[in-house]
Amino acid sequence: MFFDRFQELCRLRGVTPTRAAQEAKVNKSTVTYWKQHPESKPTGQTAQRLCDYFGVTMSELYGEQPIEQAVPEKATEEALRFALFGGTEGITDEMYDEVKRFAQFVKERERDKK
């Protein structure tokens, strides 16, 4: 049943089916239809939007293959600032840029170790 796969992809992405539909630009009533009609599944542009949104292939979307790697939602700059500094108040662009430079340094250092 496609709706089960859709729910699994939503769970992996950390979003509700409603939010996934909105962000993938799929009508919420279409999601309801999938739930009520187990034999139904998206086709064409709707299927492609879902693949792009979840970062999966058509085979993964349709359940023909296991999900290898769903792409998580890209964090917004505000969410990153909150995660890094425990909030967003008083965080200057310079402070944020310094943290990004440090993260790049660590990434390069680890790459060079290999």
Secondary structure, DSSP 8 states (H G I E B T S, - for coil): -HHHHHHHHHHHHT--HHHHHHHTT--HHHHHHHHH-TT----HHHHHHHHHHHT--HHHHTTSS-----------HHHHHHHHHSSSTT--HHHHHHHHHHHHHHHHHHHHH-
